[in-house]
Amino acid sequence: MRSQDIKYLFAYILPASGFLAVYARGVWSYLAVLIAFGAIPLLELISGTDHKNLSNEEYLKRSEVKLFDWLLFLNIPLFYTLLLYTFYVVSSFPLARYELTGIILSVGIIGGSAGINVAHELGHKPGVIYQLGAKILLCPCLYMHFIIEHNRGHHLYVSTPQDPATSRYGELVYTFWLRSVIMSYLHAWKLESIRLKRLDKSIFSFNNEMIRFTFIQFIYLVFIFFAFGPLTLFIAISIGCVAFLLLETINYIEHYGLMRKLLPGGRYERVNVNHSWNSDHIIGRIMLYELTRHSDHHYKASKKYQTLESYETSPQLPFGYPTSMLIALIPPLWFYIMNPKVKQVELSN
């Protein structure tokens, strides 16, 4: 690992802010929120973008450096330690509602970043250890079905009407949340049923990953109820909801309004670098393990995060992911900024 690659250690600032939010409580319970959607957007404006790509030699070397993988795996003990500490604090100390709200939001943001986002990266890697790591991170976010729907559904149907996780032109982020959460879950069941039928196995058995995921998440919540009480159970569910809504907001900005062409034979054109919004804003790239170079991720899903590239032909977000997510929560402003850009992409294609 080169000295400049130490930058990925800064991604741990978010989990650290989660611990401080729960420890300090009071107004500090919102610390992770302020960092994720206050400090980071401001830093992105100052630091700007970096469009540089690796040379072929650098690409090959970085692909083989295992430390990049360990940076991802370290999020597992960090996230679970944060959760257990949160549950202990919530069940042991009298907290005001505003403090509980701050803790839910702060820890939920860590669930979306150090949880689902890291699980997304691990889930794309072959091997039992990587897949297991992804599922472990997805469990407390109550989104274990994501590993099925995302890998087998979203990457196949992205930027088509068949993909629940692709936001339509003019669609509100709030209606997108509802559609994507419900339809992605149902589609995961469908995809798993198709897989089992091909293997000539019953869908009503533990061969069905969706049944296993439901059981595991249920046991997780039952454990919290008996170990920490009903209030903590509510907090745990709320943290999971914040985490997966954060993911869905990212889904919303990643493909907003971008559609693949339907070819004469009834098939859609192959996924290319024009079907995802890219962002080379430096701070967001670091904090989200290069998720923001999303065009290359969909173009070549097997590539590791440390090797993702930027393409001049990819549609570019005017802001980094954190800022774009904030803007998306204000639909008139989002449409004012992004709708003309969608039209430009359509004309260029």
C-alpha positions as CSV (number, residue, x, y, z in Angstrom):
1,M,0.0,0.0,0.0
2,R,1.3,3.4,-1.0
3,S,1.5,6.2,1.5
4,Q,-1.3,8.1,-0.2
5,D,-3.6,5.1,0.2
6,I,-3.6,5.7,4.0
7,K,-6.4,8.1,3.0
8,Y,-8.9,5.2,3.4
9,L,-8.2,5.3,7.2
10,F,-10.2,8.5,7.3
11,A,-13.3,6.4,6.5
12,Y,-13.2,5.4,10.2
13,I,-14.0,9.0,11.2
14,L,-17.7,8.1,10.8
15,P,-17.7,5.1,13.1
16,A,-15.7,7.1,15.6
17,S,-18.2,9.9,15.5
18,G,-20.9,7.3,16.2
19,F,-19.1,6.2,19.4
20,L,-18.7,9.8,20.5
21,A,-22.4,10.6,19.8
22,V,-23.5,7.7,22.0
23,Y,-20.9,8.4,24.7
24,A,-21.4,12.2,25.0
25,R,-25.1,12.2,24.4
26,G,-27.0,15.5,24.8
27,V,-26.6,17.7,21.6
28,W,-23.5,15.6,20.8
29,S,-25.8,12.7,20.0
30,Y,-26.2,14.3,16.5
31,L,-22.4,14.3,15.9
32,A,-22.4,11.7,13.1
33,V,-25.2,13.5,11.4
34,L,-23.3,16.8,11.5
35,I,-20.1,15.2,10.2
36,A,-21.8,13.2,7.4
37,F,-24.1,15.9,6.1
38,G,-22.3,19.1,7.4
39,A,-18.6,18.8,7.6
40,I,-18.1,16.3,4.7
41,P,-20.1,18.4,2.2
42,L,-18.2,21.5,3.2
43,L,-14.9,19.7,2.8
44,E,-15.9,18.4,-0.6
45,L,-16.4,21.9,-1.8
46,I,-12.9,22.8,-0.6
47,S,-11.1,19.7,-1.7
48,G,-12.7,19.4,-5.1
49,T,-12.4,16.4,-7.4
50,D,-9.7,14.0,-8.6
51,H,-10.2,12.3,-12.0
52,K,-6.9,10.5,-12.1
53,N,-6.8,6.8,-12.9
54,L,-4.2,4.1,-12.2
55,S,-1.6,3.0,-14.6
56,N,-1.9,-0.7,-15.7
57,E,1.0,-1.6,-13.4
58,E,-0.5,0.2,-10.4
59,Y,-3.9,-1.4,-11.2
60,L,-2.4,-4.9,-11.0
61,K,-0.4,-4.2,-7.9
62,R,-3.3,-2.7,-6.0
63,S,-5.7,-5.5,-6.9
64,E,-3.5,-7.9,-5.0
65,V,-3.0,-5.9,-1.8
66,K,-5.0,-7.7,0.9
67,L,-4.8,-4.7,3.3
68,F,-7.6,-3.0,1.3
69,D,-9.8,-6.0,2.1
70,W,-8.9,-5.9,5.8
71,L,-9.9,-2.2,5.9
72,L,-13.4,-3.4,5.0
73,F,-13.5,-6.3,7.4
74,L,-12.4,-4.1,10.3
75,N,-15.8,-2.4,10.0
76,I,-17.5,-5.6,11.3
77,P,-16.2,-5.5,14.9
78,L,-16.4,-1.7,14.9
79,F,-20.1,-1.7,13.8
80,Y,-21.1,-4.4,16.2
81,T,-19.2,-2.9,19.1
82,L,-21.0,0.4,18.4
83,L,-24.3,-1.4,18.4
84,L,-23.8,-3.2,21.6
85,Y,-22.5,0.0,23.3
86,T,-25.6,1.8,22.0
87,F,-28.0,-0.8,23.3
88,Y,-26.2,-0.7,26.7
89,V,-26.5,3.1,27.0
90,V,-30.1,3.2,25.8
91,S,-31.1,0.5,28.3
92,S,-29.1,1.8,31.2
93,F,-29.5,5.6,31.2
94,P,-32.5,7.9,31.2
95,L,-32.4,9.7,27.9
96,A,-34.5,12.6,26.5
97,R,-36.4,12.0,23.2
98,Y,-34.1,14.4,21.3
99,E,-31.1,12.3,22.6
100,L,-32.7,9.1,21.4
101,T,-33.4,10.7,18.1
102,G,-29.8,11.8,17.7
103,I,-28.5,8.4,18.6
104,I,-30.9,6.7,16.1
105,L,-29.8,9.0,13.3
106,S,-26.1,8.9,14.2
107,V,-25.8,5.1,14.6
108,G,-28.2,4.6,11.6
109,I,-25.8,6.6,9.4
110,I,-22.9,4.3,10.5
111,G,-25.2,1.4,9.6
112,G,-25.6,2.8,6.1
113,S,-21.9,3.6,5.6
114,A,-19.8,1.1,7.6
115,G,-22.7,-1.4,7.4
116,I,-24.5,-1.6,4.1
117,N,-22.0,0.2,2.0
118,V,-19.1,-2.0,3.2
119,A,-21.4,-5.1,2.9
120,H,-22.0,-4.0,-0.7
121,E,-18.3,-4.1,-1.5
122,L,-17.7,-7.4,0.3
123,G,-20.8,-9.0,-1.3
124,H,-19.4,-8.5,-4.8
125,K,-16.3,-10.5,-4.0
126,P,-16.2,-14.3,-4.5
127,G,-15.5,-16.5,-1.6
128,V,-17.4,-17.7,1.5
129,I,-15.5,-15.3,3.9
130,Y,-16.5,-12.2,1.9
131,Q,-20.1,-13.3,1.5
132,L,-20.4,-14.1,5.2
133,G,-18.9,-10.7,6.1
134,A,-21.4,-9.0,3.9
135,K,-24.3,-10.8,5.5
136,I,-23.1,-10.1,9.0
137,L,-23.0,-6.4,8.3
138,L,-26.5,-6.4,6.7
139,C,-28.2,-8.2,9.5
140,P,-28.5,-5.3,12.0
141,C,-29.5,-3.1,9.1
142,L,-32.5,-5.5,8.5
143,Y,-31.5,-5.7,4.9
144,M,-30.0,-9.1,4.3
145,H,-32.0,-9.6,1.2
146,F,-29.9,-6.8,-0.4
147,I,-27.1,-9.3,-1.2
148,I,-29.6,-11.2,-3.4
149,E,-31.4,-8.3,-5.0
150,H,-28.4,-6.2,-5.6
151,N,-26.1,-8.8,-7.1
152,R,-28.6,-10.9,-9.0
153,G,-31.2,-8.2,-9.7
154,H,-30.0,-4.6,-9.7
155,H,-26.8,-5.3,-11.7
156,L,-28.8,-7.2,-14.3
157,Y,-31.8,-4.8,-14.6
158,V,-30.2,-1.4,-13.7
159,S,-31.5,1.6,-15.6
160,T,-34.5,-0.3,-16.9
161,P,-38.2,-0.2,-15.7
162,Q,-37.7,-3.7,-14.3
163,D,-35.2,-2.5,-11.6
164,P,-36.8,-1.3,-8.4
165,A,-33.6,0.4,-7.3
166,T,-33.4,2.7,-10.4
167,S,-35.1,6.1,-9.8
168,R,-37.3,7.4,-12.6
169,Y,-37.1,10.8,-14.1
170,G,-39.3,13.2,-12.0
171,E,-39.7,10.6,-9.2
172,L,-39.7,12.0,-5.7
173,V,-37.1,10.4,-3.4
174,Y,-39.8,9.7,-0.9
175,T,-42.0,7.7,-3.3
176,F,-38.8,6.0,-4.5
177,W,-38.1,4.9,-0.9
178,L,-41.5,3.2,-0.7
179,R,-41.2,1.6,-4.2
180,S,-37.7,0.4,-3.9
181,V,-37.9,-0.9,-0.3
182,I,-41.0,-3.0,-1.0
183,M,-40.3,-4.1,-4.6
184,S,-36.6,-4.9,-3.9
185,Y,-37.7,-7.2,-1.1
186,L,-40.3,-8.9,-3.1
187,H,-37.9,-9.3,-6.1
188,A,-35.4,-10.9,-3.8
189,W,-37.9,-13.6,-3.0
190,K,-38.6,-14.1,-6.7
191,L,-34.9,-14.3,-7.6
192,E,-34.3,-16.9,-4.8
193,S,-37.4,-18.9,-5.9
194,I,-36.0,-19.0,-9.5
195,R,-32.6,-20.2,-8.2
196,L,-34.1,-23.0,-6.1
197,K,-36.4,-24.2,-8.9
198,R,-33.3,-24.5,-11.2
199,L,-31.7,-26.7,-8.5
200,D,-34.9,-28.7,-8.1
201,K,-35.1,-27.7,-4.4
202,S,-38.1,-26.6,-2.4
203,I,-38.6,-22.9,-1.8
204,F,-40.1,-23.7,1.6
205,S,-37.0,-24.9,3.3
206,F,-33.7,-23.6,4.7
207,N,-32.2,-23.9,1.3
208,N,-34.1,-20.6,0.6
209,E,-31.7,-17.8,1.7
210,M,-34.7,-15.5,2.2
211,I,-36.1,-17.8,4.8
212,R,-32.7,-18.1,6.5
213,F,-32.3,-14.3,6.4
214,T,-35.7,-13.8,7.9
215,F,-34.9,-16.2,10.7
216,I,-31.5,-14.7,11.5
217,Q,-32.9,-11.2,11.6
218,F,-35.8,-12.3,13.8
219,I,-33.3,-14.0,16.2
220,Y,-31.3,-10.8,16.3
221,L,-34.3,-8.8,17.3
222,V,-35.5,-11.3,19.9
223,F,-32.0,-11.3,21.4
224,I,-32.2,-7.5,21.8
225,F,-35.6,-7.6,23.3
226,F,-34.7,-10.1,26.0
227,A,-31.2,-8.7,26.6
228,F,-32.0,-5.0,26.6
229,G,-35.8,-4.5,26.7
230,P,-38.6,-3.2,24.5
231,L,-37.2,0.4,24.2
232,T,-33.9,-0.8,22.9
233,L,-35.7,-3.1,20.5
234,F,-37.4,0.0,19.1
235,I,-34.1,1.8,18.8
236,A,-32.5,-1.2,17.0
237,I,-35.3,-1.3,14.5
238,S,-35.2,2.4,14.0
239,I,-31.4,2.3,13.4
240,G,-31.9,-0.4,10.8
241,C,-34.5,1.7,9.1
242,V,-32.3,4.8,9.0
243,A,-29.5,2.6,7.6
244,F,-31.5,1.2,4.7
245,L,-33.2,4.5,3.9
246,L,-29.7,6.0,3.6
247,L,-28.8,3.2,1.1
248,E,-32.0,3.9,-0.8
249,T,-31.2,7.6,-1.0
250,I,-27.9,6.7,-2.5
251,N,-29.6,4.4,-4.9
252,Y,-31.9,7.3,-5.9
253,I,-29.0,9.6,-6.8
254,E,-26.9,6.9,-8.5
255,H,-29.1,6.2,-11.4
256,Y,-31.7,9.1,-11.4
257,G,-33.4,9.4,-14.8
258,L,-30.8,7.2,-16.6
259,M,-32.3,4.5,-18.9
260,R,-30.8,1.9,-21.1
261,K,-32.1,1.8,-24.7
262,L,-34.5,-1.0,-25.7
263,L,-33.0,-2.8,-28.7
264,P,-35.2,-4.1,-31.6
265,G,-34.9,-7.7,-30.4
266,G,-36.6,-6.8,-27.1
267,R,-33.4,-6.8,-25.1
268,Y,-31.8,-3.8,-23.4
269,E,-28.4,-2.5,-24.5
270,R,-25.5,-3.7,-22.4
271,V,-24.8,-1.7,-19.2
272,N,-22.1,0.8,-19.8
273,V,-20.5,3.8,-18.1
274,N,-23.3,6.1,-19.2
275,H,-25.9,4.4,-16.9
276,S,-24.7,5.6,-13.5
277,W,-24.0,9.1,-12.1
278,N,-20.4,9.3,-11.3
279,S,-18.7,11.5,-8.6
280,D,-15.0,12.1,-8.3
281,H,-15.3,14.3,-5.2
282,I,-12.3,13.3,-3.1
283,I,-13.8,13.2,0.4
284,G,-16.9,11.2,-0.7
285,R,-14.7,8.7,-2.5
286,I,-12.7,8.1,0.7
287,M,-15.6,7.9,3.1
288,L,-17.6,5.5,0.9
289,Y,-14.7,3.3,-0.3
290,E,-15.0,4.6,-3.9
291,L,-18.7,3.8,-4.2
292,T,-19.0,7.2,-5.8
293,R,-17.1,6.0,-8.9
294,H,-20.3,4.1,-9.6
295,S,-20.2,4.2,-13.4
296,D,-17.1,1.9,-13.4
297,H,-18.6,-0.3,-10.7
298,H,-21.6,-1.1,-12.9
299,Y,-19.5,-1.4,-16.0
300,K,-17.2,-3.9,-14.4
301,A,-18.8,-5.1,-11.1
302,S,-16.0,-7.5,-10.3
303,K,-13.4,-4.6,-9.9
304,K,-12.2,-3.9,-6.3
305,Y,-13.0,-0.5,-4.9
306,Q,-9.3,0.6,-4.8
307,T,-9.0,0.1,-8.6
308,L,-12.2,1.8,-9.8
309,E,-11.7,4.3,-12.6
310,S,-13.2,7.6,-13.8
311,Y,-14.5,7.9,-17.4
312,E,-14.9,11.2,-19.2
313,T,-18.0,9.9,-20.9
314,S,-19.8,9.1,-17.6
315,P,-22.5,11.5,-16.5
316,Q,-21.1,13.5,-13.5
317,L,-22.9,14.6,-10.4
318,P,-22.3,18.3,-9.8
319,F,-21.7,17.6,-6.1
320,G,-20.4,14.7,-4.0
321,Y,-22.7,12.0,-2.7
322,P,-23.4,13.5,0.8
323,T,-24.4,16.9,-0.7
324,S,-26.4,15.2,-3.5
325,M,-28.3,13.2,-0.9
326,L,-29.2,16.4,1.0
327,I,-30.4,18.0,-2.2
328,A,-32.5,15.0,-3.1
329,L,-34.5,15.5,0.1
330,I,-35.6,18.8,-1.4
331,P,-37.3,17.6,-4.6
332,P,-37.8,21.0,-6.3
333,L,-34.1,21.9,-5.9
334,W,-33.1,18.4,-7.0
335,F,-35.2,18.5,-10.1
336,Y,-34.0,22.1,-10.9
337,I,-30.4,20.9,-10.8
338,M,-30.6,17.4,-12.2
339,N,-33.4,17.3,-14.8
340,P,-31.5,19.4,-17.3
341,K,-28.5,17.2,-16.8
342,V,-30.6,14.1,-17.5
343,K,-31.7,15.7,-20.7
344,Q,-28.1,16.5,-21.7
345,V,-27.2,12.8,-21.2
346,E,-30.1,11.7,-23.3
347,L,-29.1,14.1,-26.1
348,S,-25.4,12.9,-26.0
349,N,-26.5,9.3,-26.2
